[in-house]
Structures are given as structure tokens and as C-alpha cells.
């Protein structure tokens, strides 16, 4: 098996020599370039497994090269070398597609870890997606998971309660180079404020009353893997400051200790709250928000992927009781319900229905969906009946009137009807409105 080949780009010969020696001890061959122009030539003619580039180069900068590589050498993971403490540049590099960043002065242990993770990408750690559904929003979500899994950038997963944000976080972890490391989920709202620092960073024996032995914190437990901070909006401001330092410096200090410890974990976070609004209201630190939100990954609500509801329900039933089916009335009820609790609500609903069902078929009465909870979405999802046709006629008339009032501005018409633009577009197509 041939040795991996790395490209090192830096105009300082000493740095190139140090990196080449370090990589050589890891059985990695290196080629070097002193500027952007020669780097692009090498990347265009040679198959590299890894690229390390300095930010400041004689004829350009590392950010320009990172951006160029996304189109011209997309399979080569690139890490940038930044000046110590230059967080804004590091974040910008990650947004442009860099795999990771290394701060000067170079920490060789950290460098080795980054290189090992980059080389694992070529091993094709492909995870069979457990996200059910083939709607356009779900296809987009899977594509985004594949993209962000290759990076080490912090990802913030947004979405309503019950949409499956933790499953998305697990898939990012399992599809990336840290799949062999631990996945440590933390519910930030479930840890008492007085225990939070000890839980996150650990403590030394005797550091406070009740500390009868040394304790490893959650951050250190995720070393080499992924730390998933669920409901991050619930973190107290005092902990937000400490977490920001962990993300920037990649070190932690246990309670009662005077020494820093390495904390090499990828940070994923999630919340159902609007972090941007919390920042504006002074309830969440702006600097931490921009640090965890390098890449935002929205998870669609179930009502926005209506095409997936029946397939998802059948998948859940297959796990609960394989020989049970949905009758037509149950299918209609599911298709017209708005699911404020999303996939979690669907799972609970079906679990209850399976328990109540006395035959091998689930009816709408087994689902216990109250009429008040039925959404006004798309009567066109129902089989064609006289009543169905009447409802369609009413909808068609309302849409036509709204379009005429707004001079056929669909965005304004959707607002007038209390619909999203996507819902209006769907109904226009379904109702055959020209």
C-alpha cells in the first residue's frame, strides 16, 4: 500500500521543514509549495491525500486557496495554519470548506490528530442513512449531512422539537472521520447550574465538598470524537463564557486544577429556540453564537415534508408490530394532521394506536386525532369525493381572489392566505390554477 501524500504550502522554509519531518514520522510523504500559484499547479497535476496551507502567502492568502480547492480539488481535505487567537480567520476558513485549522505556534500533538482525521476521510466512512423519507427537504438534508461530515467545523442543528436533531447529529458523527471515537450527547437543560462546571470539565478530588474522587468531564469524555450539546440555549451565561474558551483553545481546566488539558472533540449543538433572537435580547452570547453556528443545518418540520408521512408511519409500525397496517381512514387522518410535535409525536401516536388496536388494522379512531387538531392543509390529499371537490372549489376561489388582490405576487398572496410560499405553490399546482 502506497504512502499518503501531503502538500504543505508555506513561504517559511523552517515551517515547511518542521511539517515535513512531523508528517514523515507518520509515514506520510510531502511536497511543498511557497505560494498560491505553484500550489494550484501541483494540486492540478498530482493526487494529494491532504493539504496544509499557511494563511499569508506572497501572492495571495490561504482563504483564496481553500475556496479554489472546493471546485478544483474537492476531494482533498485542507487545513489552514492561522496566527494564534485569530478566531475570525479560522471560522471564515471553515465556512469556505476547510477541514480544520491549526494555530501557531504549532502544537504537534494537535497537528497529528488533525492529520489522522483528514486521512480517515478517504476510507469512505459511509453511514447508511436512518433518516426516513424521500421528499425534497429530506434529500437536501442528507446532502448537507454528507458535506458537513467531512469538515471539523462546529455545526448548529436547528429545528422544532421532535424533528430528530439528535439523530442528525449522530449521522454527522458516524459519517465522518471521528466515527471510531465517542459520541457524547449532553442535554444542557438537564444539568443543575451548580453542577454544570464539574459535569462539563470534571474536577479533582477534594476541590469542593462532596468531591470524593477525581471525575472526568463530559468534554474530556468526547476526546477524539463528538460532543453534542443539545438545547444549548439553556446554558447559563457564565457557562457560555467557559464553553467559548473550550471551543477556541481546545483545552479545558477541571475544577480545582491549575493545569489545562487537551480537549480534541468536534462540537455539534442544537436547540428548538431561535438563537439569533436570544442574542438580540442579550440572553445568549454573540461571540459564542458565531462560534457554534459556523454551519447551520436546519431540520425540516414534518408538516413541510407531507409526502413522507405515510412511509415514515409504516417504517415506525414495522418496528413496533410488523404485521399491523393502516386503513384508508387512518392514512387520511395522518395526511391532514399538522403534527406540532413532529416525528416524536407521530411515534407516540402510533405506539398508542398499536396498543389500542384490537385487529390487524389501525383505523382513524385508534389514532385519537382530535378534529380541532386537523390542519387546513390540502384537502387534495384526500380521495376525490363530492365533499372533497367542494373543498377544492372553495380553496381554488380563495387562491384566485388572493392572487388578483396582490396582482399575482405569490409571496404576498401566500401571506394574505396565511400560508407559506411553498404551501401556496403546492396548492396552485395541485388545484390546476394557471
Backbone torsions as a table, in degrees:
resi	resn	phi	psi	omega
1	UNK	NA	129.8	-175.4
2	UNK	-73.7	153.9	178.8
3	UNK	-70.8	146.8	173.2
4	UNK	-64.1	153.6	-179.1
5	UNK	-121.3	127.4	179.9
6	UNK	-115.1	148.1	173.6
7	UNK	-109.3	123.3	178.7
8	UNK	-108.3	124.5	-176.7
9	UNK	-118.8	110.6	179.9
10	UNK	-163.0	141.6	-179.4
11	UNK	-90.8	2.9	175.2
12	UNK	-100.0	112.7	-177.7
13	UNK	-56.8	-35.4	-179.4
14	UNK	-62.6	-41.6	179.6
15	UNK	-66.2	-44.4	178.3
16	UNK	-58.0	-42.7	-179.4
17	UNK	-66.2	-43.5	179.6
18	UNK	-61.1	-46.2	-179.6
19	UNK	-66.1	-40.7	179.6
20	UNK	-63.1	-42.6	178.0
21	UNK	-63.6	-44.8	-178.9
22	UNK	-62.5	-46.4	179.8
23	UNK	-67.1	-36.4	177.9
24	UNK	-59.5	-38.4	178.0
25	UNK	-67.5	-18.0	177.2
26	UNK	-96.6	13.5	-178.1
27	UNK	61.9	39.1	177.4
28	UNK	-117.4	125.6	176.0
29	UNK	-77.0	152.2	179.5
30	UNK	-132.2	148.4	165.1
31	UNK	-122.7	152.2	-176.8
32	UNK	-123.6	153.9	174.6
33	UNK	-139.8	147.0	-176.3
34	UNK	-102.7	-5.3	-179.7
35	UNK	-154.6	172.9	-176.4
36	UNK	-65.4	-42.0	-176.4
37	UNK	-59.5	-50.9	-178.6
38	UNK	-69.3	-30.7	177.3
39	UNK	-63.6	-43.9	179.9
40	UNK	-63.0	-38.0	178.3
41	UNK	-62.4	-45.9	-179.5
42	UNK	-65.0	-42.7	-179.8
43	UNK	-65.6	-27.9	178.8
44	UNK	-78.8	-19.5	-173.8
45	UNK	-115.3	-13.4	-173.6
46	UNK	-128.7	144.6	178.2
47	UNK	-89.5	103.4	179.2
48	UNK	-97.5	151.0	177.4
49	UNK	-96.6	-12.8	-174.1
50	UNK	-164.7	148.6	176.2
51	UNK	-135.3	133.9	174.2
52	UNK	-121.3	124.0	-177.8
53	UNK	-131.0	141.5	173.1
54	UNK	-74.0	159.2	179.6
55	UNK	-77.6	-44.2	-175.9
56	UNK	-99.8	118.0	-179.7
57	UNK	-128.4	156.7	-172.5
58	UNK	-57.8	-33.9	-174.5
59	UNK	-117.2	22.5	-179.5
60	UNK	162.1	-162.4	177.3
61	UNK	-135.2	169.3	-176.6
62	UNK	-63.1	-33.1	-179.5
63	UNK	-62.6	-42.2	178.2
64	UNK	-59.8	-42.1	-179.0
65	UNK	-67.7	-41.8	178.6
66	UNK	-58.1	-46.4	-179.4
67	UNK	-63.2	-43.3	179.0
68	UNK	-60.9	-38.8	-177.3
69	UNK	-67.5	-27.3	-179.4
70	UNK	-61.6	-27.2	178.5
71	UNK	-99.4	-39.0	-170.3
72	UNK	-99.0	-20.0	176.6
73	UNK	-146.4	57.8	-170.2
74	UNK	-66.5	-19.2	-177.9
75	UNK	-88.0	-5.3	-177.4
76	UNK	-95.0	113.3	176.3
77	UNK	-67.0	133.1	-177.9
78	UNK	-123.0	131.0	174.5
79	UNK	-114.2	140.9	-178.6
80	UNK	-105.4	147.4	178.9
81	UNK	-101.2	117.9	-175.0
82	UNK	-114.7	158.1	174.1
83	UNK	-65.7	147.1	-177.7
84	UNK	-56.9	129.5	175.9
85	UNK	83.0	-1.4	-179.5
86	UNK	-84.3	73.4	-172.9
87	UNK	-67.2	-40.4	-176.8
88	UNK	-59.0	-42.8	179.8
89	UNK	-65.4	-41.8	179.6
90	UNK	-62.0	-44.3	179.6
91	UNK	-63.5	-42.1	178.7
92	UNK	-61.4	-40.8	179.0
93	UNK	-62.3	-42.0	179.2
94	UNK	-65.2	-40.9	178.4
95	UNK	-61.9	-35.2	-178.5
96	UNK	-78.3	-9.0	175.6
97	UNK	119.8	4.6	177.0
98	UNK	-63.3	145.6	179.4
99	UNK	-70.4	-42.0	-178.8
100	UNK	-165.8	-177.6	176.8
101	UNK	-138.4	156.1	-179.8
102	UNK	-127.2	129.6	-179.4
103	UNK	-91.9	145.0	170.9
104	UNK	-87.3	146.4	-5.3
105	UNK	-65.6	145.8	-173.0
106	UNK	-65.3	128.4	171.2
107	UNK	-95.6	108.7	-171.1
108	UNK	-66.2	-32.2	177.7
109	UNK	-65.1	-42.5	178.0
110	UNK	-66.2	-40.6	178.1
111	UNK	-59.6	-45.8	-179.7
112	UNK	-60.8	-41.2	179.5
113	UNK	-62.3	-44.2	179.6
114	UNK	-63.4	-42.9	180.0
115	UNK	-63.9	-44.5	179.3
116	UNK	-59.8	-42.6	178.8
117	UNK	-65.1	-40.0	-179.8
118	UNK	-63.1	-41.3	-178.8
119	UNK	-69.1	-27.0	178.2
120	UNK	-66.7	-22.9	-179.9
121	UNK	-60.1	-35.1	-178.1
122	UNK	-73.3	-10.8	179.2
123	UNK	-79.6	-1.4	173.9
124	UNK	66.0	51.6	177.9
125	UNK	-68.2	80.7	-178.6
126	UNK	-96.0	128.0	-179.2
127	UNK	-107.2	123.8	175.7
128	UNK	-60.6	120.4	-175.0
129	UNK	-64.8	132.3	176.1
130	UNK	-98.4	8.3	177.2
131	UNK	-82.0	113.9	-177.6
132	UNK	-81.0	147.2	174.6
133	UNK	117.1	146.8	-178.2
134	UNK	-124.6	20.6	177.4
135	UNK	-71.0	163.0	179.9
136	UNK	-57.4	-43.8	178.7
137	UNK	-60.4	-34.6	-179.2
138	UNK	-75.3	-35.1	176.0
139	UNK	-64.0	-41.5	177.3
140	UNK	-62.6	-40.3	-179.8
141	UNK	-63.6	-43.3	178.9
142	UNK	-62.4	-40.9	178.5
143	UNK	-61.7	-42.6	179.2
144	UNK	-64.7	-39.8	178.2
145	UNK	-60.4	-44.4	178.4
146	UNK	-59.6	-41.1	-178.3
147	UNK	-68.2	-50.5	-174.3
148	UNK	-72.1	-22.5	179.3
149	UNK	-64.1	-29.5	-179.1
150	UNK	-73.2	-23.0	-175.9
151	UNK	-92.6	168.5	170.8
152	UNK	-110.7	10.3	-178.7
153	UNK	-66.5	143.7	173.2
154	UNK	-60.5	137.7	179.9
155	UNK	-121.0	132.2	174.4
156	UNK	-106.6	120.4	-177.1
157	UNK	-98.0	115.3	-177.7
158	UNK	-108.6	155.0	178.6
159	UNK	156.9	163.1	-178.9
160	UNK	-68.3	163.7	176.3
161	UNK	-60.6	136.6	174.8
162	UNK	87.8	5.7	-177.8
163	UNK	-84.5	-14.9	178.5
164	UNK	102.8	36.5	-177.0
165	UNK	-66.2	-36.8	178.9
166	UNK	-68.2	-37.2	176.4
167	UNK	-60.7	-41.6	177.6
168	UNK	-61.6	-43.9	178.7
169	UNK	-60.5	-43.3	179.1
170	UNK	-63.2	-38.7	179.5
171	UNK	-67.7	-37.1	175.4
172	UNK	-60.9	-45.3	179.3
173	UNK	-62.2	-48.4	-174.1
174	UNK	-72.8	-20.1	-179.3
175	UNK	-92.6	-4.2	-174.4
176	UNK	-108.6	-175.2	-175.5
177	UNK	-72.5	-10.8	-180.0
178	UNK	-96.3	12.8	-174.2
179	UNK	-56.8	-30.6	180.0
180	UNK	-78.5	-13.4	179.5
181	UNK	-88.5	177.3	-177.7
182	UNK	-74.2	148.6	169.8
183	UNK	-111.1	114.2	-174.3
184	UNK	-114.3	102.2	177.3
185	UNK	-85.3	137.3	-179.6
186	UNK	-129.8	123.5	173.6
187	UNK	-89.2	103.4	-173.5
188	UNK	-63.8	-22.6	-179.3
189	UNK	-86.4	-7.0	-175.2
190	UNK	-100.1	-4.3	-177.9
191	UNK	-99.2	124.6	177.8
192	UNK	-57.3	140.5	-174.9
193	UNK	-55.0	-38.4	-176.2
194	UNK	-72.3	-17.9	-179.7
195	UNK	-103.2	-3.2	-169.3
196	UNK	-61.2	-46.9	-177.0
197	UNK	-63.9	-41.7	178.6
198	UNK	-64.8	-41.4	-179.0
199	UNK	-65.8	-42.7	-177.2
200	UNK	-73.4	-46.0	-169.3
201	UNK	-111.0	-5.1	-178.6
202	UNK	80.0	175.9	177.5
203	UNK	-152.5	163.6	175.6
204	UNK	-95.1	150.8	177.1
205	UNK	-54.6	131.5	176.9
206	UNK	82.9	3.5	-176.8
207	UNK	-72.3	-20.4	173.6
208	UNK	-159.5	166.7	-179.2
209	UNK	-59.3	126.3	-179.3
210	UNK	98.3	-9.7	177.6
211	UNK	-84.9	82.3	-173.1
212	UNK	-85.6	-11.5	176.5
213	UNK	-153.2	163.1	175.4
214	UNK	-62.4	144.5	179.1
215	UNK	-131.1	131.7	175.8
216	UNK	-84.0	131.3	-178.4
217	UNK	-79.7	167.4	-179.3
218	UNK	-63.0	-35.8	-179.7
219	UNK	-64.0	-45.3	179.1
220	UNK	-67.8	-31.4	178.9
221	UNK	-64.5	-25.7	-179.0
222	UNK	-90.3	6.5	-177.1
223	UNK	-55.0	128.1	-178.8
224	UNK	83.3	-3.5	-178.7
225	UNK	-129.9	-136.4	-174.2
226	UNK	-128.5	133.3	173.2
227	UNK	-104.9	117.2	-178.9
228	UNK	-104.8	111.4	-177.5
229	UNK	-96.4	92.9	-179.7
230	UNK	-80.9	147.1	-177.2
231	UNK	51.0	49.3	-177.6
232	UNK	-63.3	-21.9	179.2
233	UNK	-63.2	-19.8	-178.2
234	UNK	-85.3	-0.6	178.6
235	UNK	-68.5	131.2	174.5
236	UNK	-62.9	152.4	-178.2
237	UNK	-56.7	-36.1	-179.5
238	UNK	-63.4	-35.6	178.4
239	UNK	-77.8	-28.0	178.6
240	UNK	-61.4	-38.7	178.1
241	UNK	-61.2	-46.8	-177.7
242	UNK	-67.1	-37.9	179.1
243	UNK	-66.6	-37.8	178.0
244	UNK	-57.9	-42.4	179.5
245	UNK	-64.0	-40.3	179.4
246	UNK	-60.5	-44.1	-177.4
247	UNK	-68.4	-40.6	-176.8
248	UNK	-74.4	-43.8	-173.1
249	UNK	-95.2	-15.9	-176.2
250	UNK	58.0	35.7	176.2
251	UNK	-138.2	157.1	174.0
252	UNK	-133.8	157.5	175.4
253	UNK	-124.8	110.3	178.7
254	UNK	-59.5	151.7	177.8
255	UNK	-59.8	129.2	179.4
256	UNK	88.9	-2.2	-178.3
257	UNK	-106.1	150.1	176.1
258	UNK	-101.9	0.0	-175.1
259	UNK	-110.8	141.8	174.0
260	UNK	-82.4	147.2	175.1
261	UNK	-120.4	145.6	177.5
262	UNK	-63.8	141.3	178.6
263	UNK	-134.2	84.9	-174.9
264	UNK	-96.3	72.8	178.2
265	UNK	-123.8	142.2	172.5
266	UNK	-78.4	138.9	-176.8
267	UNK	-102.7	119.5	168.6
268	UNK	-116.6	145.3	179.6
269	UNK	-139.2	164.0	179.5
270	UNK	-155.8	154.6	169.9
271	UNK	-164.2	155.3	174.6
272	UNK	-93.3	-4.8	-179.9
273	UNK	-87.4	163.0	179.6
274	UNK	-89.3	98.9	-175.7
275	UNK	-63.2	-37.7	-179.9
276	UNK	-58.2	-41.9	178.2
277	UNK	-67.8	-37.9	178.7
278	UNK	-64.2	-36.9	176.5
279	UNK	-63.3	-45.9	-179.8
280	UNK	-62.1	-32.5	-179.5
281	UNK	-87.6	1.6	179.1
282	UNK	76.0	17.7	-178.2
283	UNK	-96.8	-9.3	179.0
284	UNK	-143.6	136.5	-175.7
285	UNK	-65.6	130.6	-179.1
286	UNK	-64.8	-40.2	-177.8
287	UNK	-65.8	-37.5	177.5
288	UNK	-69.8	-39.1	179.3
289	UNK	-56.3	-47.6	-178.5
290	UNK	-70.9	-23.5	-179.1
291	UNK	-79.1	-37.4	-179.8
292	UNK	-86.8	-19.0	-173.6
293	UNK	-102.8	35.8	177.6
294	UNK	-58.2	-44.7	173.9
295	UNK	-125.9	125.5	176.1
296	UNK	-101.0	134.4	-178.0
297	UNK	-124.5	97.9	-179.8
298	UNK	-78.7	136.2	176.9
299	UNK	-102.7	124.2	-173.9
300	UNK	-68.6	148.0	173.9
301	UNK	-71.9	155.0	-177.1
302	UNK	-63.0	-34.0	-179.4
303	UNK	-68.6	-17.5	177.4
304	UNK	-91.0	1.2	177.1
305	UNK	-134.7	51.3	-173.8
306	UNK	-56.1	-30.5	-179.3
307	UNK	-62.2	-21.2	-175.4
308	UNK	-90.6	-10.0	-167.7
309	UNK	-59.6	-48.5	-176.3
310	UNK	-67.4	-44.1	178.7
311	UNK	-61.1	-40.2	179.3
312	UNK	-66.2	-42.9	179.2
313	UNK	-62.0	-42.8	-179.6
314	UNK	-66.6	-35.6	176.5
315	UNK	-63.6	-44.0	179.6
316	UNK	-64.6	-43.0	178.7
317	UNK	-62.8	-35.9	178.2
318	UNK	-59.8	-32.9	177.7
319	UNK	-80.0	-33.9	-176.7
320	UNK	-78.3	-52.3	179.1
321	UNK	-155.3	101.2	-170.0
322	UNK	-57.0	-28.9	-172.5
323	UNK	-93.4	14.2	-177.6
324	UNK	-106.1	145.6	-175.8
325	UNK	-129.2	164.7	174.8
326	UNK	-97.2	132.5	173.7
327	UNK	-85.6	177.5	-174.9
328	UNK	-61.4	-37.4	-178.8
329	UNK	-66.0	-37.7	178.6
330	UNK	-68.0	-39.6	179.0
331	UNK	-63.2	-43.4	179.4
332	UNK	-62.2	-43.7	-179.1
333	UNK	-61.5	-41.8	-179.6
334	UNK	-67.6	-39.1	-176.9
335	UNK	-69.5	-23.6	-176.5
336	UNK	-105.3	5.4	-178.7
337	UNK	-94.0	144.9	-173.4
338	UNK	-89.0	-10.4	176.9
339	UNK	48.3	68.8	175.6
340	UNK	-61.5	-24.9	178.5
341	UNK	-96.3	3.8	174.4
342	UNK	59.3	-145.2	-172.6
343	UNK	-63.6	-35.7	179.3
344	UNK	-61.8	-40.3	178.8
345	UNK	-66.0	-41.5	178.1
346	UNK	-60.0	-43.7	178.3
347	UNK	-60.7	-46.7	-179.6
348	UNK	-64.0	-40.3	-179.6
349	UNK	-61.5	-44.8	-178.3
350	UNK	-72.1	-35.0	177.1
351	UNK	-61.5	-42.6	178.1
352	UNK	-66.7	-41.1	-178.7
353	UNK	-63.3	-40.7	177.9
354	UNK	-61.3	-38.9	179.6
355	UNK	-67.7	-40.0	-176.7
356	UNK	-80.5	-25.5	-173.8
357	UNK	-66.2	127.2	-178.6
358	UNK	-99.1	-11.3	178.1
359	UNK	-115.5	-165.6	178.5
360	UNK	-92.5	9.9	-176.6
361	UNK	-130.5	132.0	176.5
362	UNK	-88.9	126.8	177.2
363	UNK	-102.4	170.1	-179.6
364	UNK	-60.7	-33.3	179.7
365	UNK	-65.0	-30.3	178.1
366	UNK	-69.4	-27.3	-178.1
367	UNK	-76.1	-24.2	176.6
368	UNK	59.0	42.6	175.4
369	UNK	-87.2	119.1	-179.1
370	UNK	-73.2	140.3	-179.6
371	UNK	-53.7	-34.8	-178.8
372	UNK	-64.3	-22.8	-176.8
373	UNK	-90.7	-6.6	178.1
374	UNK	-69.3	130.5	179.8
375	UNK	-77.7	165.2	176.6
376	UNK	-87.2	10.5	-178.4
377	UNK	-65.6	133.4	162.6
378	UNK	32.7	87.4	169.5
379	UNK	-67.4	-14.6	179.0
380	UNK	-67.7	-11.2	175.6
381	UNK	-75.1	-17.1	-179.2
382	UNK	-84.2	157.0	174.6
383	UNK	-61.6	149.8	-177.0
384	UNK	-68.3	120.1	175.0
385	UNK	-136.1	173.0	177.1
386	UNK	-58.2	-44.9	179.7
387	UNK	-62.1	-43.5	179.0
388	UNK	-59.2	-41.3	179.8
389	UNK	-65.9	-37.6	178.1
390	UNK	-63.2	-44.5	179.6
391	UNK	-61.5	-42.2	179.0
392	UNK	-61.7	-40.9	179.4
393	UNK	-61.6	-43.0	178.9
394	UNK	-62.6	-44.5	179.7
395	UNK	-63.0	-43.5	-178.8
396	UNK	-60.4	-44.6	-179.3
397	UNK	-62.8	-43.3	-178.9
398	UNK	-64.1	-39.9	-179.0
399	UNK	-68.4	-43.3	179.6
400	UNK	-60.6	-43.3	179.7
401	UNK	-63.7	-41.9	179.6
402	UNK	-64.3	-40.5	179.3
403	UNK	-65.0	-41.0	179.5
404	UNK	-65.5	-41.1	179.9
405	UNK	-62.6	-34.3	-175.7
406	UNK	-99.9	13.7	-178.7
407	UNK	55.0	41.6	175.5
408	UNK	63.2	28.6	170.6
409	UNK	-85.9	104.7	-172.5
410	UNK	-64.3	-35.8	179.6
411	UNK	-62.9	-45.7	179.3
412	UNK	-67.5	-38.2	179.7
413	UNK	-64.3	-41.4	178.6
414	UNK	-60.8	-42.7	179.4
415	UNK	-62.5	-40.7	-180.0
416	UNK	-63.8	-35.6	-178.1
417	UNK	-87.0	-5.9	-177.7
418	UNK	74.2	27.9	180.0
419	UNK	-114.6	161.3	169.1
420	UNK	-79.2	160.8	179.1
421	UNK	-58.0	-40.4	-178.4
422	UNK	-64.2	-41.4	179.2
423	UNK	-63.9	-42.0	179.5
424	UNK	-64.1	-44.2	-179.0
425	UNK	-60.9	-40.0	179.5
426	UNK	-62.4	-44.9	-176.7
427	UNK	-70.1	-37.2	177.4
428	UNK	-59.3	-43.8	179.5
429	UNK	-67.9	-43.7	-175.8
430	UNK	-67.2	-36.8	-176.8
431	UNK	-89.2	-1.2	176.2
432	UNK	68.2	33.9	179.6
433	UNK	-82.8	124.6	-178.9
434	UNK	-80.3	NA	NA
